[in-house]
């Protein structure tokens, strides 16, 4: 499968869905030294903090959100023994069960890939200006934060 | 006038608007902006005071001593909720 492997494609905030196969290939194609790939996929669940959720929407700060995701990728490459990292987040309306966020980390060995992958999603939640609105039977709720 | 962008739940505190205009002089500090917001929009002011909402200037998190000019891109950011 031929995919674009530019660094710009490895950090994206986009409205539409993404293909996990294609994104995995994008990371794999970066180096033949990769021997382990860890992935985190965040999806939209129908329950949150004790209430039902019908659907949701994400808002992002255009420009700053991309900048922070880029910073996460660069810091992961610098601080962990990994070869490549991909960080994607969607915005706009998202239905239950759909993809929201994807982190893929390629390393020579699994331990570094797992560690960096977890760090990337934790850091994304801490520093990326993205907000979530949940639509519930009781009304629309801006989510303050998730652990 | 200084334009201040609003995101997420903050829009619900100012009648659904995603932008505020605040009269400040060039060289005013972020803390001066916060003081003005506290007067005009007490609920918003309280969240800023409690550091639940942070101020960004030109897409970087600012400190209360950061000086502002009218052309700066200023935004108020409620707690982030990205991820799943």
Interface residues (C-beta under 8 A of the other chain):
Chain A: X42 X43 X44 X45 X58 X59 X60 X61 X63 X64 X65 X67 X89 X100 X101 X121 X124 X125 X126 X127 X128 X129 X130 X131 X132 X133 X142 X143 X144 X145 X146
Chain B: X5 X7 X8 X9 X12 X56 X59 X75 X77 X78 X79 X80 X81 X82 X83 X84
